[in-house]
């Protein structure tokens, strides 16, 4: 049987499938019926220093090929996360990636330092790309990215990922994150989108725009992961955006992702998401490919010949 575990010097993953931050919450409801051993990791909802109620309703909407959300980082805040959430997270049979956001680099430092001695926090992911809290965590200048990452790096020795948006200066942002001490990049977040009610002429979402997720953004995410793999041949990448099927995940690996994040997919069909790793394994076995690592970046090497 093919190997589907993903090895990294700072920690390994049982499979290449990661629950992306957001739709799975903290995973508890899913853990009642689904086996977390079929996942490589769970990424938590993003935690901020203080609790947040998120954006006003309505904040979730259908869109062609997916959905638009404007949740706005609703979360219980650091203290409740440590006291109520982490003890339960520790029981999940998978790697835990804790997603963090702050209004300033100092807030990131505070969060990272507070979690440094907590068992059960396996990796950190800085969310610098939420499309729903304008002017706050959307770090779109390399200097800002570097400032956030430096603070996290000096406060924590945990392996550190940085989640970046789909943007034309992605490589510059990635370079800034990696130079400041990130161990890898998560690409991409939901893409800003808008829908308007034709009966009223007003935006459907209370906040106007939101983040488009789902199959509609798969080609965008693939292009960004491909671009990042070209720029950073040895960097650890989580490719996320629009993956709902095993063949989407395989495309993401071929584009250059080491791990594949699933967000909208887990909202649409959690059981199908948990079955992805077994389907990838079967796909590899049918083709005599011995290790999922052989797929990573295949599109950069000219793919393979079909007999
Ligand atoms: C949200 O809370 O608005 C979604 C999280 C994200 O897109 O980073």
Boltz pocket constraint, residues with backbone or C-beta under 6 A from the ligand:
constraints:
  - pocket:
      binder: B
      contacts: [[A, 21], [A, 22], [A, 46], [A, 69], [A, 70], [A, 71], [A, 72], [A, 73], [A, 74], [A, 127], [A, 129], [A, 130], [A, 131], [A, 132], [A, 189], [A, 190], [A, 211]]
      max_distance: 6.0
